Amino acid sequence: MAQRLLLRRFLASIISRKPPQGRWAPLTSRAVQCSPGDLTVTPSQARSIYTTRVCTTTFNIQDGPDFQDRVVNSETPVVVDFHAQWCGPCKILGPRLEKVVAKQHGKVVMAKVDIDDHTDLALEYEVSAVPTVLAIKNGDVVDKFVGIKDEDQLEAFLKKLIG
């Protein structure tokens, strides 16, 4: 909340400034390869903006075909987090799981499935409680757990998946 307020104030101060010579300097950007910890630069004539680049080790499933393409047909092992927005334990497990997956540096990726939006997937994979986490390798479910785990247990779960 405080970060949002600071960001709003910062952006408002930038927007309210009068640009030199009556016009804004154009922003230009350049493409950068994604690797963990990258720092990308978007230069402009007036100033440089530095942003951190987040790699796509975690993604949200949009629909059934998206799940098929990005999870079932994936060559990389996938951890699937079945969650719900109203679920308190899911809000604890989600960031913890994302952190542990990010430490694997691309050896495993994470798909997030909201069971309220994708009840068909939840039924197909027999999800009866949330959070439910599946480990899928070569299109097959190789491991599963329900509920919250600490980081050590999550790391052991991923190591078993990666092999």
DSSP file with accessible surface (Angstrom, degrees, kcal/mol):
  #  RESIDUE AA STRUCTURE BP1 BP2  ACC     N-H-->O    O-->H-N    N-H-->O    O-->H-N    TCO  KAPPA ALPHA  PHI   PSI    X-CA   Y-CA   Z-CA
    1    1 A M     >        0   0  186      0, 0.0     4,-2.0     0, 0.0     5,-0.1   0.000 360.0 360.0 360.0 -47.4    0.0    0.0    0.0
    2    2 A A  H  >  +     0   0   71      1,-0.2     4,-2.5     2,-0.2     5,-0.2   0.877 360.0  54.5 -65.0 -35.5    2.7    2.4    0.9
    3    3 A Q  H  > S+     0   0  166      2,-0.2     4,-2.5     1,-0.2    -1,-0.2   0.896 107.1  50.1 -65.4 -40.3    4.7    1.5   -2.2
    4    4 A R  H  > S+     0   0  169      2,-0.2     4,-2.7     1,-0.2    -1,-0.2   0.918 110.4  50.0 -62.1 -43.2    1.6    2.3   -4.4
    5    5 A L  H  X S+     0   0   79     -4,-2.0     4,-2.5     2,-0.2    -2,-0.2   0.932 112.0  47.3 -62.5 -45.3    1.3    5.6   -2.7
    6    6 A L  H  X S+     0   0  113     -4,-2.5     4,-2.6     1,-0.2    -1,-0.2   0.908 112.0  50.5 -62.0 -41.1    4.9    6.5   -3.3
    7    7 A L  H  X S+     0   0  102     -4,-2.5     4,-2.9     2,-0.2     5,-0.2   0.924 110.2  49.7 -63.2 -43.8    4.7    5.3   -6.9
    8    8 A R  H  X S+     0   0  171     -4,-2.7     4,-2.7     1,-0.2    -2,-0.2   0.923 112.3  47.3 -60.3 -45.3    1.6    7.5   -7.5
    9    9 A R  H  X S+     0   0  158     -4,-2.5     4,-2.2     2,-0.2    -1,-0.2   0.914 113.1  48.9 -63.0 -42.5    3.4   10.5   -5.9
   10   10 A F  H  X S+     0   0  114     -4,-2.6     4,-1.9     2,-0.2    -2,-0.2   0.946 114.0  44.9 -61.7 -49.0    6.5    9.9   -8.0
   11   11 A L  H  X S+     0   0   81     -4,-2.9     4,-2.7     1,-0.2     5,-0.2   0.893 111.9  52.8 -64.5 -38.3    4.5    9.5  -11.2
   12   12 A A  H  X S+     0   0   56     -4,-2.7     4,-2.4    -5,-0.2    -1,-0.2   0.902 108.5  50.5 -63.8 -38.2    2.4   12.6  -10.4
   13   13 A S  H  X S+     0   0   44     -4,-2.2     4,-0.9     2,-0.2    -1,-0.2   0.880 112.3  46.9 -68.3 -35.2    5.6   14.7   -9.9
   14   14 A I  H  < S+     0   0   19     -4,-1.9     3,-0.4     2,-0.2    -2,-0.2   0.929 114.6  46.1 -69.8 -44.3    7.0   13.5  -13.2
   15   15 A I  H  < S+     0   0  122     -4,-2.7    -2,-0.2     1,-0.2    -1,-0.2   0.880 110.2  53.6 -67.5 -36.7    3.8   14.2  -15.1
   16   16 A S  H  < S+     0   0   93     -4,-2.4    -1,-0.2    -5,-0.2    -2,-0.2   0.718  88.8  98.1 -74.8 -18.1    3.3   17.6  -13.5
   17   17 A R  S  < S-     0   0  145     -4,-0.9    -3,-0.0    -3,-0.4    -4,-0.0  -0.416  80.4-119.2 -67.4 145.2    6.8   18.8  -14.5
   18   18 A K        -     0   0  193     -2,-0.1    -1,-0.1     1,-0.1     3,-0.1  -0.713  30.2-123.5 -84.6 130.8    7.0   20.9  -17.6
   19   19 A P    >   -     0   0   31      0, 0.0     3,-1.3     0, 0.0     5,-0.1  -0.348  33.8 -91.3 -71.3 153.4    9.2   19.2  -20.3
   20   20 A P  G >  S+     0   0   91      0, 0.0     3,-1.4     0, 0.0    26,-0.0  -0.389 108.4   6.7 -64.6 139.7   12.2   21.1  -21.7
   21   21 A Q  G 3  S-     0   0  188      1,-0.3     3,-0.1    -3,-0.1    -3,-0.0   0.772 127.9 -69.9  58.4  28.2   11.4   23.1  -24.8
   22   22 A G  G <  S+     0   0   70     -3,-1.3     2,-0.3     1,-0.1    -1,-0.3   0.594 112.5  76.8  76.2   8.3    7.7   22.4  -24.6
   23   23 A R  S <  S-     0   0  154     -3,-1.4     2,-0.2    -5,-0.1    -1,-0.1  -0.998  78.4-104.8-149.1 156.7    7.6   18.7  -25.4
   24   24 A W        -     0   0  126     -2,-0.3     3,-0.0    -5,-0.1    -6,-0.0  -0.511  35.6-116.5 -76.9 143.7    8.5   15.3  -23.9
   25   25 A A        -     0   0   24     -2,-0.2     2,-0.1     1,-0.1    -1,-0.1  -0.614  39.3-109.2 -75.8 133.4   11.6   13.5  -24.9
   26   26 A P        -     0   0   71      0, 0.0    19,-0.7     0, 0.0     2,-0.4  -0.424  26.2-132.6 -67.4 140.2   10.7   10.3  -26.6
   27   27 A L  B     -A   44   0A  97     17,-0.2     2,-0.4    -2,-0.1    17,-0.2  -0.780  23.2-170.6 -90.2 135.7   11.4    7.1  -24.6
   28   28 A T        -     0   0   84     15,-1.8     2,-0.3    -2,-0.4     0, 0.0  -0.940   1.0-167.6-123.2 149.5   13.2    4.3  -26.5
   29   29 A S        -     0   0   97     -2,-0.4     2,-0.3    13,-0.2    13,-0.1  -0.888   7.8-149.2-131.3 165.3   13.7    0.8  -25.3
   30   30 A R        -     0   0  157     11,-0.5     2,-0.2    -2,-0.3    11,-0.1  -0.973  26.8-105.2-135.0 151.6   15.7   -2.1  -26.4
   31   31 A A        -     0   0  105     -2,-0.3     2,-0.4     9,-0.0     0, 0.0  -0.495  35.0-169.1 -76.7 141.7   15.1   -5.9  -26.1
   32   32 A V        -     0   0   43     -2,-0.2     2,-0.1     6,-0.0     8,-0.1  -0.994  25.7-113.2-132.9 136.6   17.1   -7.8  -23.5
   33   33 A Q        -     0   0  173     -2,-0.4     2,-0.5     1,-0.1     5,-0.0  -0.422  37.7-118.7 -64.0 143.3   17.5  -11.5  -23.0
   34   34 A a        +     0   0   55     -2,-0.1    -1,-0.1     4,-0.0    20,-0.0  -0.752  46.9 148.6 -92.2 123.3   15.8  -12.7  -19.8
   35   35 A S    >   -     0   0   52     -2,-0.5     3,-1.9    18,-0.1    18,-0.1  -0.972  57.2 -78.5-146.4 150.2   17.9  -14.4  -17.2
   36   36 A P  T 3  S+     0   0   80      0, 0.0    18,-0.1     0, 0.0    66,-0.0  -0.175 115.6  15.0 -53.4 132.0   17.5  -14.3  -13.4
   37   37 A G  T 3  S+     0   0   79     16,-0.3    17,-0.1     1,-0.2    -3,-0.0   0.545  86.5 156.4  85.5   6.4   18.7  -11.1  -11.8
   38   38 A D    <   -     0   0   40     -3,-1.9    15,-1.4    15,-0.3     2,-0.5  -0.312  31.7-151.7 -63.6 150.0   18.9   -9.1  -15.1
   39   39 A L  E     -B   52   0B 109     13,-0.2     2,-0.3     2,-0.0    13,-0.2  -0.989  14.0-159.4-121.4 118.6   18.7   -5.3  -14.9
   40   40 A T  E     -B   51   0B  13     11,-2.1    11,-1.8    -2,-0.5     2,-0.4  -0.751   2.7-147.4-102.5 152.6   17.2   -3.8  -18.0
   41   41 A V  E     -B   50   0B  32     -2,-0.3   -11,-0.5     9,-0.2     9,-0.2  -0.953  10.5-168.5-121.6 133.0   17.7   -0.2  -19.1
   42   42 A T  E     -B   49   0B  36      7,-2.1     7,-1.8    -2,-0.4   -13,-0.2  -0.906  23.5-158.5-116.5  98.0   15.2    1.9  -21.0
   43   43 A P  E     +B   48   0B  44      0, 0.0   -15,-1.8     0, 0.0     2,-0.3  -0.430  15.8 173.2 -80.5 152.6   17.1    5.0  -22.1
   44   44 A S  B     -A   27   0A  21      3,-0.7   -17,-0.2   -17,-0.2    -2,-0.0  -0.928  44.8-106.0-142.3 171.8   15.7    8.4  -23.0
   45   45 A Q  S    S+     0   0  150    -19,-0.7     3,-0.1    -2,-0.3   -18,-0.1   0.876 118.2  39.8 -68.9 -34.4   17.1   11.8  -23.8
   46   46 A A  S    S-     0   0   61      1,-0.3     2,-0.3   -20,-0.1    -1,-0.2   0.877 128.7 -21.8 -84.5 -39.7   16.1   13.3  -20.5
   47   47 A R        -     0   0   88      2,-0.0    -3,-0.7     0, 0.0     2,-0.4  -0.979  59.2-108.1-162.4 167.7   16.8   10.4  -18.1
   48   48 A S  E     -B   43   0B  58     -2,-0.3     2,-0.5    -5,-0.2    -7,-0.0  -0.893  22.6-151.7-108.9 140.2   17.3    6.6  -17.8
   49   49 A I  E     -B   42   0B  61     -7,-1.8    -7,-2.1    -2,-0.4     2,-0.5  -0.950   9.1-158.2-111.8 125.2   14.7    4.4  -16.2
   50   50 A Y  E     +B   41   0B 145     -2,-0.5     2,-0.3    -9,-0.2    -9,-0.2  -0.899  16.4 171.2-105.6 130.3   16.0    1.2  -14.6
   51   51 A T  E     -B   40   0B  65    -11,-1.8   -11,-2.1    -2,-0.5     2,-0.3  -0.976  32.1-119.0-134.7 149.7   13.7   -1.8  -14.0
   52   52 A T  E     -B   39   0B 109     -2,-0.3     2,-0.5   -13,-0.2   -13,-0.2  -0.660  27.5-133.3 -85.1 146.6   14.2   -5.3  -12.9
   53   53 A R        -     0   0  111    -15,-1.4     2,-0.5    -2,-0.3   -16,-0.3  -0.870  13.1-151.9-103.9 125.0   13.2   -8.0  -15.4
   54   54 A V        -     0   0  121     -2,-0.5     2,-0.1   -18,-0.1   -20,-0.0  -0.834  14.2-136.4 -98.9 128.3   11.2  -10.9  -14.1
   55   55 A a        -     0   0   27     -2,-0.5     2,-1.7     1,-0.1     3,-0.5  -0.469  22.9-109.8 -80.5 157.4   11.5  -14.2  -16.0
   56   56 A T  S    S+     0   0  114      1,-0.2    -1,-0.1    -2,-0.1     3,-0.1  -0.417  72.2 127.1 -89.7  64.1    8.5  -16.3  -16.9
   57   57 A T  S    S+     0   0   28     -2,-1.7    53,-3.4     1,-0.1     2,-0.4   0.621  75.9  46.7 -87.1 -14.4    9.1  -19.2  -14.5
   58   58 A T  E    S+c  110   0C  37     -3,-0.5     2,-0.3    51,-0.2    53,-0.2  -0.992  70.6 166.9-127.6 134.8    5.6  -18.6  -13.2
   59   59 A F  E     -c  111   0C  25     51,-2.3    53,-2.6    -2,-0.4     2,-0.4  -0.982  32.1-119.2-146.1 155.3    2.5  -18.1  -15.4
   60   60 A N  E     -c  112   0C  92     -2,-0.3     2,-0.4    51,-0.2    53,-0.2  -0.801  29.9-122.7 -94.3 137.1   -1.3  -18.1  -15.1
   61   61 A I        -     0   0    7     51,-2.5    53,-0.3    -2,-0.4     3,-0.1  -0.635  21.9-170.0 -79.8 131.9   -3.3  -20.6  -17.1
   62   62 A Q        -     0   0  129     -2,-0.4     2,-0.3     1,-0.3    -1,-0.1   0.825  59.9 -29.3 -92.4 -37.6   -5.9  -18.9  -19.3
   63   63 A D  S  > S-     0   0   76      1,-0.1     4,-2.2    55,-0.0    -1,-0.3  -0.938  75.5 -72.1-164.9-177.1   -8.0  -21.9  -20.5
   64   64 A G  H  > S+     0   0   26     -2,-0.3     4,-2.5     1,-0.2     5,-0.2   0.918 126.3  47.4 -59.1 -49.9   -7.9  -25.6  -21.3
   65   65 A P  H  > S+     0   0   86      0, 0.0     4,-2.7     0, 0.0    -1,-0.2   0.882 110.7  53.6 -62.1 -34.8   -5.9  -25.4  -24.5
   66   66 A D  H  > S+     0   0   25      2,-0.2     4,-2.9     1,-0.2     5,-0.3   0.919 109.1  48.9 -63.6 -41.9   -3.4  -23.1  -22.7
   67   67 A F  H  X>S+     0   0    3     -4,-2.2     4,-2.3     2,-0.2     5,-1.6   0.923 111.5  50.0 -61.7 -44.2   -3.0  -25.7  -20.0
   68   68 A Q  I  <>S+     0   0   86     -4,-2.5     5,-2.3     3,-0.2    -2,-0.2   0.936 116.5  41.0 -60.2 -47.2   -2.5  -28.4  -22.6
   69   69 A D  I  <5S+     0   0  104     -4,-2.7    -2,-0.2     3,-0.2    -1,-0.2   0.918 124.6  33.1 -67.8 -47.6    0.2  -26.4  -24.5
   70   70 A R  I  <5S+     0   0   93     -4,-2.9    -2,-0.2    -5,-0.2    -3,-0.2   0.676 133.2  20.1 -90.7 -18.6    2.1  -25.0  -21.5
   71   71 A V  I ><5S+     0   0    2     -4,-2.3     3,-1.0    -5,-0.3    68,-0.4   0.764 125.8  37.8-114.1 -62.4    1.8  -27.8  -19.0
   72   72 A V  I 3 <S+     0   0   24     -5,-1.6    -3,-0.2     1,-0.3    -4,-0.2   0.909 125.1  39.5 -64.0 -41.3    0.9  -31.2  -20.5
   73   73 A N  T 3 <S+     0   0   96     -5,-2.3    -1,-0.3    -6,-0.3     2,-0.2   0.364  89.8 123.0 -90.7   7.5    3.1  -30.7  -23.6
   74   74 A S    <   -     0   0   24     -3,-1.0    64,-0.4    -6,-0.2    65,-0.2  -0.453  51.7-157.0 -73.9 137.4    6.0  -29.0  -21.7
   75   75 A E  S    S+     0   0  184     -2,-0.2    -1,-0.1    63,-0.1    63,-0.1   0.725  80.9  73.4 -80.1 -23.3    9.4  -30.6  -22.0
   76   76 A T  S    S-     0   0   51      1,-0.1    32,-0.1    61,-0.1    -2,-0.1  -0.716 100.1-102.1 -88.3 139.3   10.3  -28.9  -18.7
   77   77 A P        -     0   0   18      0, 0.0    32,-2.1     0, 0.0     2,-0.4  -0.323  41.4-149.3 -58.6 144.1    8.8  -30.3  -15.5
   78   78 A V  E     -dE 109 136C   0     58,-3.0    58,-3.3    30,-0.2     2,-0.6  -0.965  13.6-153.2-125.5 133.4    5.8  -28.2  -14.3
   79   79 A V  E     -dE 110 135C   0     30,-2.9    32,-2.9    -2,-0.4     2,-0.6  -0.920  18.8-156.0 -98.7 123.7    4.5  -27.5  -10.8
   80   80 A V  E     -dE 111 134C   0     54,-3.0    54,-2.4    -2,-0.6     2,-0.8  -0.921   3.4-160.2-108.3 119.7    0.8  -26.7  -11.0
   81   81 A D  E     -dE 112 133C   1     30,-3.2    32,-2.8    -2,-0.6     2,-0.6  -0.869   1.9-162.7-101.1 105.0   -0.7  -24.7   -8.1
   82   82 A F  E     +dE 113 132C   0     50,-3.1    50,-1.8    -2,-0.8     2,-0.2  -0.817  32.1 150.9 -85.8 119.1   -4.4  -25.0   -7.9
   83   83 A H  E     -d  114   0C  27     30,-2.6    32,-2.9    -2,-0.6    33,-0.4  -0.815  37.4-139.4-140.8 175.3   -5.6  -22.1   -5.8
   84   84 A A    >   -     0   0    1     -2,-0.2     3,-1.2    30,-0.2     6,-0.1  -0.989  22.6-127.4-141.1 149.0   -8.5  -19.7   -5.2
   85   85 A Q  T 3  S+     0   0  141     -2,-0.3    -1,-0.1     1,-0.3     6,-0.1   0.813 110.9  52.2 -66.1 -29.1   -8.5  -16.0   -4.4
   86   86 A W  T 3  S+     0   0  164     -3,-0.0     2,-0.7     4,-0.0    -1,-0.3   0.520  86.3 104.7 -85.0  -2.4  -10.6  -16.5   -1.3
   87   87 A b    <>  -     0   0    7     -3,-1.2     4,-1.3     1,-0.2    -3,-0.1  -0.687  53.3-163.8 -89.7 114.6   -8.2  -19.1    0.1
   88   88 A G  H >> S+     0   0   41     -2,-0.7     4,-1.0     1,-0.2     3,-0.5   0.934  90.6  49.3 -61.2 -51.4   -6.0  -17.9    3.0
   89   89 A P  H 3> S+     0   0   59      0, 0.0     4,-2.8     0, 0.0     3,-0.4   0.856 106.5  58.6 -59.4 -30.9   -3.5  -20.8    2.9
   90   90 A b  H 3> S+     0   0    8      1,-0.2     4,-2.7     2,-0.2    -2,-0.2   0.877 101.0  55.3 -64.5 -36.3   -3.2  -20.3   -0.9
   91   91 A K  H << S+     0   0  135     -4,-1.3    -1,-0.2    -3,-0.5    -3,-0.1   0.762 113.2  42.3 -69.3 -23.6   -2.1  -16.7   -0.3
   92   92 A I  H  X S+     0   0   87     -4,-1.0     4,-1.1    -3,-0.4    -2,-0.2   0.893 118.1  43.4 -85.0 -46.4    0.7  -18.0    1.9
   93   93 A L  H  X S+     0   0    0     -4,-2.8     4,-3.1     1,-0.2     5,-0.3   0.890 103.4  65.9 -69.6 -39.8    1.8  -21.0   -0.2
   94   94 A G  H  X S+     0   0    1     -4,-2.7     4,-2.6     1,-0.2     5,-0.2   0.929 106.2  38.1 -52.0 -59.0    1.7  -19.2   -3.6
   95   95 A P  H  > S+     0   0   77      0, 0.0     4,-2.2     0, 0.0    -1,-0.2   0.886 116.7  53.3 -63.0 -35.6    4.6  -16.7   -3.0
   96   96 A R  H  X S+     0   0   74     -4,-1.1     4,-1.9     2,-0.2    -2,-0.2   0.928 111.5  45.4 -64.1 -43.4    6.6  -19.4   -1.1
   97   97 A L  H  X S+     0   0    0     -4,-3.1     4,-2.6     2,-0.2     5,-0.2   0.907 110.9  53.2 -67.9 -41.0    6.3  -21.8   -4.0
   98   98 A E  H  X S+     0   0   67     -4,-2.6     4,-2.5    -5,-0.3    -1,-0.2   0.907 108.6  51.1 -59.9 -41.3    7.1  -19.1   -6.5
   99   99 A K  H  X S+     0   0  110     -4,-2.2     4,-1.5     2,-0.2    -1,-0.2   0.924 111.6  45.8 -62.9 -45.0   10.3  -18.3   -4.6
  100  100 A V  H  < S+     0   0    0     -4,-1.9     4,-0.5     1,-0.2    -2,-0.2   0.896 113.1  50.1 -68.4 -38.2   11.4  -21.9   -4.5
  101  101 A V  H >< S+     0   0    0     -4,-2.6     3,-1.5     1,-0.2     5,-0.4   0.914 107.1  54.9 -65.8 -41.3   10.7  -22.4   -8.2
  102  102 A A  H >< S+     0   0   46     -4,-2.5     3,-1.5     1,-0.3    -1,-0.2   0.852  99.8  61.5 -62.0 -32.1   12.7  -19.3   -9.1
  103  103 A K  T 3< S+     0   0   92     -4,-1.5    -1,-0.3     1,-0.3    -2,-0.2   0.692  91.0  68.8 -66.5 -18.2   15.7  -20.7   -7.2
  104  104 A Q  T X  S-     0   0   24     -3,-1.5     3,-1.3    -4,-0.5    -1,-0.3   0.515  97.8-137.9 -81.3  -6.3   15.7  -23.7   -9.7
  105  105 A H  T <  S-     0   0  135     -3,-1.5    -3,-0.1     1,-0.3    -2,-0.1   0.884  70.1 -39.9  53.2  48.8   16.8  -21.3  -12.5
  106  106 A G  T 3  S+     0   0   40     -5,-0.4    -1,-0.3     2,-0.4     3,-0.1   0.427 107.9 113.8  87.8  -1.5   14.5  -22.8  -15.2
  107  107 A K  S <  S+     0   0  130     -3,-1.3     2,-0.3    -6,-0.2    -2,-0.1   0.738  91.3  16.7 -72.4 -21.0   14.8  -26.5  -14.4
  108  108 A V  S    S-     0   0    0     -7,-0.3    -2,-0.4   -32,-0.1     2,-0.3  -0.984  72.8-154.0-147.2 147.1   11.1  -26.3  -13.4
  109  109 A V  E     - d   0  78C  25    -32,-2.1   -30,-2.9    -2,-0.3     2,-0.4  -0.828  13.3-131.1-119.6 165.9    8.3  -23.9  -14.1
  110  110 A M  E     -cd  58  79C   0    -53,-3.4   -51,-2.3    -2,-0.3     2,-0.4  -0.968  12.3-165.3-124.9 129.4    5.1  -23.1  -12.2
  111  111 A A  E     -cd  59  80C   0    -32,-2.9   -30,-3.2    -2,-0.4     2,-0.5  -0.926  10.7-151.3-109.5 135.8    1.6  -22.8  -13.6
  112  112 A K  E     -cd  60  81C  33    -53,-2.6   -51,-2.5    -2,-0.4     2,-0.5  -0.935  10.8-171.4-110.8 128.3   -1.1  -21.2  -11.5
  113  113 A V  E     - d   0  82C   0    -32,-2.8   -30,-2.6    -2,-0.5     2,-0.7  -0.974  15.5-147.5-122.6 117.6   -4.7  -22.4  -11.9
  114  114 A D  E >>  - d   0  83C  15     -2,-0.5     4,-2.0   -53,-0.3     3,-0.6  -0.744   9.7-153.0 -81.6 117.2   -7.6  -20.5  -10.3
  115  115 A I  T 34 S+     0   0   29    -32,-2.9     7,-0.2    -2,-0.7    -1,-0.2   0.761  92.2  58.3 -68.1 -23.9  -10.2  -23.2   -9.5
  116  116 A D  T 34 S+     0   0   84    -33,-0.4     3,-0.3     1,-0.2    -1,-0.2   0.841 114.0  37.8 -72.8 -30.5  -13.1  -20.7   -9.7
  117  117 A D  T <4 S+     0   0  114     -3,-0.6    -2,-0.2     1,-0.2    -1,-0.2   0.738 127.5  34.7 -87.5 -26.6  -12.1  -19.8  -13.2
  118  118 A H     X  +     0   0   21     -4,-2.0     4,-1.9     1,-0.1     3,-0.4  -0.471  62.3 151.4-130.4  62.3  -11.1  -23.3  -14.4
  119  119 A T  H  > S+     0   0   87     -3,-0.3     4,-2.6     1,-0.2     5,-0.2   0.834  73.3  62.7 -63.4 -30.7  -13.4  -25.8  -12.6
  120  120 A D  H  > S+     0   0   88      1,-0.2     4,-2.4     2,-0.2    -1,-0.2   0.919 105.5  44.6 -62.1 -42.0  -13.1  -28.2  -15.5
  121  121 A L  H  > S+     0   0    4     -3,-0.4     4,-2.2     2,-0.2    -1,-0.2   0.903 111.7  53.2 -67.9 -39.3   -9.3  -28.5  -14.9
  122  122 A A  H  <>S+     0   0   10     -4,-1.9     5,-3.1     1,-0.2    -2,-0.2   0.918 112.8  44.2 -62.5 -41.4   -9.9  -28.9  -11.1
  123  123 A L  H ><5S+     0   0  136     -4,-2.6     3,-1.4     3,-0.2    -2,-0.2   0.918 111.0  53.9 -68.0 -42.3  -12.3  -31.7  -11.7
  124  124 A E  H 3<5S+     0   0  123     -4,-2.4    -2,-0.2     1,-0.3    -1,-0.2   0.876 114.6  40.6 -61.5 -37.2  -10.1  -33.4  -14.3
  125  125 A Y  T 3<5S-     0   0   38     -4,-2.2    -1,-0.3    -5,-0.1    -2,-0.2   0.211 114.1-116.9 -99.7  16.4   -7.2  -33.5  -11.9
  126  126 A E  T < 5 +     0   0  151     -3,-1.4     2,-0.7     1,-0.2    -3,-0.2   0.868  46.9 173.8  54.3  46.9   -9.4  -34.4   -8.9
  127  127 A V      < +     0   0   21     -5,-3.1    -1,-0.2     1,-0.2     3,-0.1  -0.759  10.1 162.4 -85.4 113.5   -8.7  -31.3   -6.9
  128  128 A S        +     0   0  120     -2,-0.7     2,-0.3     1,-0.2    -1,-0.2   0.520  64.1  24.0-109.7 -10.7  -11.0  -31.5   -3.9
  129  129 A A  S    S-     0   0   45    -47,-0.0    -1,-0.2    18,-0.0   -47,-0.1  -0.981  85.9 -91.1-149.4 155.4   -9.3  -28.9   -1.6
  130  130 A V  S    S+     0   0   27     -2,-0.3   -47,-0.1     1,-0.2   -40,-0.1  -0.929  95.7  40.3-121.9 148.3   -7.0  -25.9   -2.1
  131  131 A P  S    S+     0   0    2      0, 0.0    16,-2.9     0, 0.0     2,-0.4   0.515  73.7 163.8 -78.3 139.7   -4.2  -25.3   -2.2
  132  132 A T  E     -EF  82 146C   1    -50,-1.8   -50,-3.1    14,-0.2     2,-0.5  -0.996  17.0-163.9-120.5 131.4   -3.4  -28.5   -4.2
  133  133 A V  E     -EF  81 145C   0     12,-2.9    12,-2.2    -2,-0.4     2,-0.4  -0.971   2.8-166.8-121.2 126.8    0.0  -28.7   -6.0
  134  134 A L  E     -EF  80 144C   2    -54,-2.4   -54,-3.0    -2,-0.5     2,-0.6  -0.878  13.9-145.7-110.1 145.0    0.7  -31.2   -8.7
  135  135 A A  E     -EF  79 143C   0      8,-2.8     7,-3.1    -2,-0.4     8,-1.2  -0.957  22.3-171.4-107.0 117.3    4.1  -32.1  -10.1
  136  136 A I  E     +EF  78 141C   3    -58,-3.3   -58,-3.0    -2,-0.6     2,-0.4  -0.954   9.6 174.8-117.6 127.3    3.8  -32.9  -13.8
  137  137 A K  E >  S- F   0 140C  69      3,-2.5     3,-1.9    -2,-0.5   -62,-0.1  -0.999  73.4  -8.9-132.6 127.2    6.6  -34.4  -15.9
  138  138 A N  T 3  S-     0   0  122    -64,-0.4    -1,-0.1    -2,-0.4   -66,-0.1   0.846 130.0 -55.6  55.0  35.5    6.2  -35.4  -19.6
  139  139 A G  T 3  S+     0   0   21    -68,-0.4     2,-0.4   -65,-0.2    -1,-0.3   0.401 116.5 107.7  84.0  -3.0    2.4  -34.9  -19.3
  140  140 A D  E <  S-F  137   0C 109     -3,-1.9    -3,-2.5   -68,-0.1     2,-0.6  -0.878  73.6-119.2-112.4 143.0    2.0  -37.2  -16.3
  141  141 A V  E     +F  136   0C  67     -2,-0.4    -5,-0.2    -5,-0.2     3,-0.1  -0.653  36.1 170.4 -76.2 118.7    1.2  -36.4  -12.7
  142  142 A V  E     +     0   0C  81     -7,-3.1     2,-0.3    -2,-0.6    -1,-0.2   0.617  61.8   6.6-106.6 -17.1    4.2  -37.8  -10.8
  143  143 A D  E     -F  135   0C  43     -8,-1.2    -8,-2.8     2,-0.0    -1,-0.3  -0.980  60.1-175.2-160.5 163.0    3.6  -36.2   -7.3
  144  144 A K  E     -F  134   0C  82     -2,-0.3     2,-0.3   -10,-0.2   -10,-0.2  -0.986   3.4-177.9-160.7 146.2    0.9  -34.2   -5.4
  145  145 A F  E     -F  133   0C  18    -12,-2.2   -12,-2.9    -2,-0.3     2,-0.4  -0.986  13.6-148.4-147.3 156.9    0.3  -32.5   -2.1
  146  146 A V  E     +F  132   0C  77     -2,-0.3   -14,-0.2   -14,-0.2     2,-0.2  -0.985  60.6  14.2-123.6 133.6   -2.5  -30.6   -0.5
  147  147 A G  S    S-     0   0   22    -16,-2.9     2,-0.3    -2,-0.4   -14,-0.1  -0.487  97.4 -30.5 103.5-172.0   -2.1  -27.8    2.0
  148  148 A I        -     0   0   74     -2,-0.2     2,-0.3   -16,-0.0    -2,-0.1  -0.607  50.4-176.0 -88.9 142.8    0.8  -25.7    3.1
  149  149 A K        -     0   0   65     -2,-0.3     2,-0.1    -4,-0.1   -53,-0.0  -0.952  25.0-117.9-129.8 153.3    4.4  -26.8    3.2
  150  150 A D     >  -     0   0   75     -2,-0.3     4,-2.2     1,-0.1     5,-0.2  -0.350  39.2 -96.2 -84.0 173.1    7.5  -24.9    4.4
  151  151 A E  H  > S+     0   0   57      1,-0.2     4,-2.6     2,-0.2     5,-0.2   0.862 122.8  53.9 -61.1 -37.9   10.4  -24.0    2.1
  152  152 A D  H  > S+     0   0  120      2,-0.2     4,-2.1     1,-0.2    -1,-0.2   0.918 110.4  46.6 -63.2 -42.8   12.5  -27.1    2.9
  153  153 A Q  H  > S+     0   0   97      2,-0.2     4,-2.2     1,-0.2    -2,-0.2   0.886 112.5  50.9 -65.9 -37.4    9.6  -29.4    2.1
  154  154 A L  H  X S+     0   0    0     -4,-2.2     4,-2.5     2,-0.2    -2,-0.2   0.906 108.7  50.9 -67.2 -40.7    8.9  -27.5   -1.1
  155  155 A E  H  X S+     0   0   45     -4,-2.6     4,-2.6     2,-0.2    -2,-0.2   0.907 110.9  48.7 -63.2 -39.9   12.6  -27.8   -2.2
  156  156 A A  H  X S+     0   0   61     -4,-2.1     4,-2.1     2,-0.2    -2,-0.2   0.906 109.8  53.0 -64.8 -39.6   12.5  -31.5   -1.5
  157  157 A F  H  X S+     0   0   16     -4,-2.2     4,-1.6     1,-0.2    -2,-0.2   0.929 112.3  44.4 -60.5 -44.4    9.3  -31.8   -3.6
  158  158 A L  H  X S+     0   0    0     -4,-2.5     4,-3.0     2,-0.2     5,-0.3   0.889 109.9  54.2 -70.5 -39.2   11.0  -30.0   -6.5
  159  159 A K  H  X S+     0   0  133     -4,-2.6     4,-2.4     1,-0.2    -1,-0.2   0.885 107.7  51.1 -62.1 -36.7   14.2  -32.0   -6.3
  160  160 A K  H  < S+     0   0  147     -4,-2.1    -1,-0.2     2,-0.2    -2,-0.2   0.895 112.6  47.0 -65.8 -37.1   12.1  -35.2   -6.5
  161  161 A L  H  < S+     0   0    6     -4,-1.6    -2,-0.2     1,-0.2    -1,-0.2   0.921 114.0  45.5 -69.5 -45.2   10.4  -33.7   -9.6
  162  162 A I  H  <        0   0   47     -4,-3.0    -2,-0.2     1,-0.1    -1,-0.2   0.884 360.0 360.0 -69.1 -37.0   13.6  -32.6  -11.3
  163  163 A G     <        0   0   92     -4,-2.4    -3,-0.1    -5,-0.3    -2,-0.1   0.463 360.0 360.0  91.9 360.0   15.3  -35.9  -10.5
